[in-house]
Amino acid sequence: MDFLKNREKRKHKNSKCQRRGCQRIVLTLVAVVVFFGFVRFNTVHAASLTIACYNDYRPYSYVNDKGEVVGMLVDFWALWAEKNQIELTFLPGSLNQSLVRVKMGEADIMIGLFRSKDRAAYLDFSHPMIDIQTNLYVVEKMEADSIEALGNIPVGVIENDYAVEYLSQKYPDVQIKTFPGSEQVVKNALAGKLSAYALDFPNAIFLLAENDSLVKFRRVQTLYTEKLRAGVKKGNTQLLKLINPGIKGASKQEVETILSKWGLAPPPLIVQYRGWIIGVILLLLAASIGFAFYSMKLKYRMGRLRSGKNSFKEEEWLSLITQGEHNQLEFKSSMRWNLVTLKTDKVLEYVIVKTISAFMNADGGTLLIGVNDDGEVIGIESDYQTFQKKPNRDGFLLKLSSLISQNMGRQSHKFISTQIQSIDGKDICKISITPGERPVFVKEKGKEAFYIRAGAASVPLSLSESHEYIRSRW
């Protein structure tokens, strides 16, 4: 009997061990399946990412006429993806839509935005990519020169843009009017429904240029300069560890190539190394003081020139003519009378305007009308005969003033002074131009053109060249 009982106990114990062994095998298999599933999930996730991007943020990210997502930021991420062997899908939308998509997990990355306290509640941010300047623009005829001077005039901004948070904190009395995107902001401004708005540079310039309206609004104040960063859902540190090395690893040459493609050339060396330059300036402080005195004297002389109080010295005018044309001196035979066709010629009027604008966009200069290319004084009496009511100096000056106002804006007059004097019995007009405080565009065949001086000529710049020149000068 004892033998049978012991055999049953051994049989029961063996059965129990077999069940435990089976359980261990099952648990091991489950662990293997979960592990490889986890690895596969992460591998797939890392091989493909979705980027929420802007649909109207020129030139950084927008949808072109062909329905393609293009822009400087798109090119930057394409470079990043190529280096990291990761496939990207761009999901265009408004700023608000893009933020929601990242927040809800519909997109992995926000293509680029400013870090703010509000956004930090649901986003984590990457290393900085580029610096972007946000400016206040107002309608040209408005006399306001700062945001404080707007009073009750509302400022148009993009919904959920960093500008909303910034203005609310920095200027709580300023009225804010939000729009879904930058195109809607500019569209309402051009329709006369908005007199002031805050947009990034050069996003605002691109949109105005597309509508041939660069001179309808002017920049009055830089509100702030912030660093553009990628955004990911809060707590997704693994994704940040993936994208940050690629952002920091982009070479200077690669970034500059992308920037140049979209007319966003890097700042000049004087800006990049401003710390060193400031030190040099401090060492040359004595020379700077001397230059300041010279500038004050020059402004005084220019003030007398504008007021007409300067005396006429024929020898100075003749000495000027003998110099011949150069970067700051140009001769024109007439303002509107074509000496070949013996008719009034509006093309000649435009040549006068573009020459004045080129001087204002460069280092200033002098335009002599009534002097031919060879430096011979031929007079402007032929222009006088084209004015029926006032065939004299007054009629000439009135027409010149009208051309400047119509093609360059009335604000340009403060940089221009004119004199008409007689030399050898012939009248010539001397137009003295000082550098403008901001870019000057002229109207040309229904569009706007931008000229600068190059040697002894006034040359036009393309849109991208104009943006680069303006950014480096003003």
C-alpha positions in Angstrom: 0.0 0.0 0.0 2.8 2.4 0.9 4.4 1.7 -2.4 1.2 2.5 -4.4 0.8 5.8 -2.4 4.4 6.9 -3.2 4.0 6.1 -6.8 0.8 8.2 -7.0 2.6 11.1 -5.3 5.5 10.9 -7.8 3.1 10.8 -10.7 1.3 13.9 -9.4 4.5 15.7 -8.8 5.8 14.9 -12.4 2.5 16.2 -13.8 2.8 19.4 -11.9 6.3 20.0 -13.2 5.2 19.3 -16.7 2.5 22.0 -16.3 5.0 24.5 -15.0 7.4 23.8 -17.8 4.6 24.4 -20.4 3.8 27.7 -18.7 7.4 28.8 -18.9 7.5 27.9 -22.6 4.3 29.8 -23.3 5.5 32.9 -21.3 8.8 32.8 -23.1 7.1 32.7 -26.5 4.8 35.6 -25.6 7.8 37.6 -24.5 9.6 36.9 -27.7 6.6 37.9 -29.8 6.1 41.1 -27.8 9.8 42.0 -28.0 10.0 41.5 -31.8 6.7 43.3 -32.3 8.1 46.2 -30.2 11.3 46.3 -32.3 9.4 46.1 -35.5 7.1 49.0 -34.4 10.0 51.2 -33.6 11.8 50.3 -36.8 8.8 51.2 -38.9 8.2 54.4 -36.9 11.8 55.5 -37.3 11.8 54.8 -41.1 8.8 57.0 -41.8 7.8 60.3 -40.3 4.9 62.7 -41.0 5.6 66.5 -40.8 2.9 69.0 -40.3 3.7 72.1 -42.4 2.3 75.5 -43.4 0.3 75.8 -46.6 0.9 79.6 -47.1 4.1 80.6 -45.3 6.2 81.8 -48.2 9.1 81.2 -48.7 9.5 78.8 -45.8 6.7 76.3 -46.5 3.7 76.6 -48.8 1.7 74.8 -51.5 2.6 76.0 -55.1 0.3 76.2 -58.1 1.0 72.6 -58.9 -0.2 71.4 -55.5 3.3 70.6 -54.3 4.6 71.4 -50.9 7.7 73.5 -51.3 9.8 76.0 -49.4 13.0 76.6 -47.6 12.0 74.5 -44.5 10.8 71.7 -46.8 14.3 71.6 -48.5 15.9 71.6 -45.0 13.9 68.6 -43.9 14.5 66.9 -47.2 18.2 67.2 -46.6 17.8 65.9 -43.1 15.8 62.9 -44.4 18.4 62.1 -47.0 21.1 62.0 -44.5 19.1 59.9 -42.0 17.6 57.5 -44.6 14.1 58.3 -43.4 11.0 58.8 -45.6 9.0 62.0 -44.9 5.4 62.8 -45.6 4.4 66.5 -45.6 0.9 67.3 -44.4 0.1 71.0 -45.3 -2.4 73.1 -43.4 -2.9 76.3 -41.5 -0.8 77.0 -38.4 -3.7 76.0 -36.1 -4.3 72.8 -38.0 -0.7 71.8 -37.9 -0.5 72.4 -34.1 -3.6 70.2 -33.6 -2.2 67.4 -35.7 1.0 67.2 -33.7 -0.8 67.5 -30.4 -3.3 64.7 -31.4 -0.6 62.4 -32.8 -1.7 62.8 -36.4 1.7 64.2 -37.3 5.1 63.5 -35.8 6.8 66.8 -36.3 5.8 70.5 -36.7 8.0 71.7 -39.5 9.2 74.9 -37.7 7.8 77.4 -35.2 8.8 79.7 -32.3 9.0 78.3 -28.8 6.5 79.9 -26.4 5.1 79.4 -22.9 1.7 78.4 -24.2 3.1 75.9 -26.8 5.5 74.4 -24.2 2.4 73.0 -22.4 1.9 70.4 -25.2 5.1 70.5 -27.3 8.8 69.9 -26.9 11.2 71.7 -29.1 14.3 70.9 -31.1 17.6 72.7 -31.4 17.2 76.0 -33.3 17.3 76.0 -37.1 17.4 79.7 -38.2 16.6 83.2 -36.8 13.5 84.9 -38.1 12.5 88.6 -37.7 8.9 89.6 -37.1 8.0 93.2 -38.2 5.1 95.6 -37.8 3.8 96.8 -41.2 1.4 99.8 -41.7 -0.3 101.3 -44.7 2.1 103.7 -46.5 0.0 106.9 -45.8 -0.2 106.2 -42.1 2.1 108.5 -40.0 2.6 106.0 -37.2 6.2 105.0 -36.6 5.8 102.5 -33.8 3.2 100.0 -32.4 2.5 102.4 -29.5 1.4 105.1 -32.0 -1.4 102.9 -33.5 -3.9 103.8 -30.7 -7.1 101.9 -31.3 -6.1 100.6 -34.8 -6.1 96.8 -34.7 -3.1 94.7 -35.6 -3.6 91.7 -37.9 -1.9 88.5 -36.9 -2.1 84.8 -37.7 -4.3 82.7 -35.4 -2.2 80.9 -32.7 0.9 82.6 -34.0 3.7 83.5 -31.5 2.8 87.2 -32.2 -0.5 86.7 -30.4 1.2 85.7 -27.2 4.0 88.3 -27.6 1.7 91.3 -28.2 -0.7 90.3 -25.4 2.1 90.3 -22.9 4.3 93.1 -24.3 1.5 95.5 -25.5 -1.7 94.5 -23.7 -3.5 97.7 -24.9 -3.0 96.8 -28.5 -6.0 95.4 -30.3 -5.4 92.1 -32.1 -7.3 90.7 -35.0 -6.6 87.1 -36.0 -6.7 85.4 -39.4 -6.2 81.7 -40.4 -3.0 82.4 -42.3 -0.6 85.1 -43.7 -2.3 85.2 -47.1 -5.6 86.2 -45.4 -3.8 88.8 -43.4 -2.3 90.5 -46.5 -5.5 90.0 -48.5 -7.6 91.9 -45.9 -4.9 94.6 -45.7 -4.8 95.1 -49.5 -8.6 95.2 -49.5 -8.5 98.2 -47.1 -9.9 96.2 -44.1 -6.7 96.2 -42.2 -4.2 99.1 -41.7 -1.5 97.3 -39.7 -0.3 93.8 -39.3 2.6 91.8 -37.8 4.2 89.1 -40.0 7.6 87.5 -40.4 10.3 88.7 -42.8 10.3 88.0 -45.7 6.9 86.3 -45.7 5.2 89.7 -45.8 7.4 91.0 -48.6 6.8 87.9 -50.8 3.0 88.2 -50.4 3.1 92.0 -51.2 5.3 91.4 -54.2 3.0 88.7 -55.6 0.2 91.4 -55.6 2.5 94.2 -57.0 1.9 96.1 -53.8 5.3 96.5 -52.3 4.9 100.3 -51.8 1.4 100.1 -50.3 2.8 99.1 -46.9 5.9 99.9 -45.0 7.9 98.4 -42.1 7.9 100.7 -39.1 9.2 98.5 -36.3 10.9 95.1 -35.7 8.9 93.5 -32.9 11.2 90.6 -32.1 13.7 88.1 -33.6 13.2 84.5 -32.5 14.7 81.1 -33.4 12.7 78.7 -35.5 12.6 75.2 -34.1 10.9 71.9 -34.9 8.1 70.8 -32.5 7.1 67.3 -31.3 4.4 66.1 -29.0 5.2 66.7 -25.3 7.3 63.9 -23.8 8.5 62.4 -27.1 12.1 62.6 -26.1 13.1 59.6 -28.4 12.0 61.6 -31.5 14.0 64.6 -30.3 17.1 62.5 -29.9 16.5 61.3 -33.5 16.1 64.8 -35.1 18.4 67.0 -33.1 21.8 65.6 -34.3 20.6 66.0 -37.9 19.6 69.7 -37.3 22.9 70.5 -35.6 24.9 68.4 -38.2 23.8 70.4 -41.2 26.9 72.1 -42.6 27.1 75.9 -43.0 27.5 75.5 -46.7 24.4 73.3 -47.0 22.3 75.7 -45.0 23.5 78.7 -47.0 22.8 76.9 -50.3 19.2 76.4 -49.2 18.8 80.0 -48.0 20.2 81.4 -51.2 17.8 79.4 -53.3 14.9 81.1 -51.6 16.4 84.6 -51.5 17.3 84.3 -47.8 21.1 84.8 -48.0 22.8 84.6 -44.6 23.5 87.9 -42.9 26.7 89.7 -43.9 30.0 89.1 -42.0 29.5 92.4 -40.2 26.5 90.9 -38.5 27.9 87.4 -37.9 30.9 88.8 -36.1 29.4 91.9 -34.6 31.0 91.1 -31.2 34.5 91.5 -32.6 33.5 94.5 -34.6 32.1 96.3 -31.6 35.4 95.9 -29.9 37.2 97.5 -32.8 34.7 100.3 -32.9 35.4 101.0 -29.2 39.1 101.4 -30.0 38.2 103.8 -32.8 35.9 105.9 -30.7 37.9 109.1 -31.1 37.6 108.8 -34.9 33.9 108.2 -34.6 33.5 111.4 -32.7 35.3 113.3 -35.5 33.0 111.6 -38.1 29.9 112.6 -36.1 31.0 116.3 -36.2 31.5 116.0 -40.0 28.1 114.4 -40.4 26.4 117.2 -38.5 28.2 119.8 -40.8 27.1 117.8 -43.9 23.5 117.7 -42.7 23.6 121.4 -42.1 24.8 122.0 -45.6 22.1 119.6 -47.0 19.5 121.5 -45.0 20.5 124.7 -46.6 20.5 123.1 -50.0 16.9 121.9 -49.5 15.8 125.3 -48.3 17.3 127.0 -51.3 19.6 129.3 -49.2 22.8 128.1 -50.8 24.5 130.5 -53.2 25.1 129.8 -56.8 28.7 129.4 -57.8 29.1 128.8 -61.5 32.6 127.5 -61.2 31.5 124.7 -58.8 28.8 123.6 -61.3 31.3 123.6 -64.2 33.8 121.7 -62.1 31.1 119.1 -61.4 30.4 118.7 -65.1 34.1 118.2 -66.0 34.2 115.2 -63.7 32.1 113.2 -66.2 29.5 110.6 -65.2 30.3 108.2 -62.4 28.6 106.3 -59.6 27.3 109.5 -58.0 26.9 111.8 -61.0 24.7 111.4 -64.1 23.9 113.7 -67.0 20.6 113.8 -68.9 19.9 116.0 -72.0 16.3 116.7 -71.1 13.5 115.6 -68.8 10.7 114.9 -71.4 11.6 116.4 -74.8 13.1 113.9 -77.2 15.8 115.6 -79.1 15.7 113.0 -81.9 12.0 112.7 -82.6 11.3 116.3 -81.5 8.3 115.1 -79.4 7.4 114.7 -75.8 8.5 111.3 -74.6 7.2 109.7 -71.4 10.1 107.2 -71.5 12.5 110.0 -70.8 10.4 111.0 -67.8 10.6 107.5 -66.4 14.4 107.5 -66.9 14.6 110.6 -64.7 12.6 108.9 -62.0 14.5 105.6 -62.0 17.8 107.4 -61.9 16.7 109.4 -58.8 15.4 106.2 -57.1 18.7 104.4 -57.9 20.6 107.2 -56.1 18.3 107.0 -53.1 18.7 103.2 -52.9 22.5 103.5 -53.0 24.8 106.3 -51.6 23.0 109.3 -53.0 24.3 111.5 -55.9 23.6 114.3 -58.3 21.6 114.3 -61.5 22.2 117.2 -64.0 19.4 117.7 -66.6 20.3 119.9 -69.6 23.8 118.3 -70.0 24.5 115.7 -72.6 26.6 112.6 -72.3 29.7 114.4 -73.5 29.4 117.0 -70.7 28.1 119.8 -73.1 25.6 122.2 -71.6 22.6 122.2 -74.0 19.9 123.6 -71.5 16.4 122.6 -70.7 14.6 125.3 -72.7 13.3 122.5 -75.0 11.5 121.1 -72.0 10.0 124.5 -71.1 8.1 124.6 -74.5 6.2 121.4 -73.6 4.3 123.2 -70.7 1.4 125.3 -72.1 0.5 127.1 -68.9 4.0 127.7 -67.5 6.7 127.3 -70.1 9.4 128.3 -67.7 11.3 127.1 -64.6 8.2 126.9 -62.5 6.5 124.6 -65.0 9.6 122.4 -65.1 9.8 122.0 -61.4 6.1 121.4 -61.0 6.3 118.5 -63.5 9.4 117.1 -61.9 7.7 117.2 -58.5 4.6 115.5 -59.9 6.7 112.7 -61.5 8.4 112.0 -58.2 5.1 111.9 -56.2 3.3 109.7 -58.7 6.1 107.1 -59.2 8.1 107.1 -55.9 5.7 108.5 -53.3 5.5 112.0 -51.7 7.7 110.9 -48.8 10.7 110.8 -51.3 10.8 114.6 -51.6 12.6 115.1 -48.3 15.6 113.3 -49.8 15.6 115.4 -53.0 16.5 119.1 -53.6 16.6 120.9 -56.9 18.1 124.1 -58.4 17.9 125.6 -61.8 20.7 128.0 -62.8 21.8 129.5 -66.1 25.3 128.7 -67.5 26.4 130.4 -70.7 22.8 131.6 -71.2 21.3 128.1 -70.9 19.3 126.7 -67.9 20.3 123.4 -66.3 18.6 121.6 -63.4 20.7 120.2 -60.6 19.0 117.5 -58.6 20.8 116.5 -55.3 19.8 113.2 -53.8 20.6 111.8 -50.4 20.3 108.0 -49.5 16.8 107.0 -48.5 15.8 105.7 -45.1 14.0 102.7 -46.6 13.8 101.0 -50.1 12.3 103.0 -52.9 10.4 101.3 -55.7 9.2 102.9 -58.9 6.1 102.0 -60.9 6.9 100.5 -64.3 4.2 99.3 -66.7 1.7 98.6 -63.9 4.4 96.8 -61.7 7.1 97.9 -59.4 10.8 98.0 -60.0 13.8 98.4 -57.8 17.0 100.1 -59.0 20.5 100.7 -57.6 23.6 102.4 -58.9 26.3 100.3 -60.6 29.1 102.3 -62.0 27.7 105.1 -64.0 24.3 103.4 -64.6 21.0 102.7 -62.9 20.4 99.0 -63.0 17.2 97.0 -62.0 17.4 94.1 -59.5 15.3 90.9 -59.7 12.9 90.1 -56.8 15.3 87.8 -55.0 18.2 90.2 -55.6 16.1 93.1 -54.2 15.3 91.1 -51.1 18.9 90.3 -50.5 20.1 93.9 -51.2 17.4 95.4 -48.9 18.1 92.9 -46.1 21.8 93.8 -46.1 21.3 97.5 -46.3 18.3 98.4 -44.1 
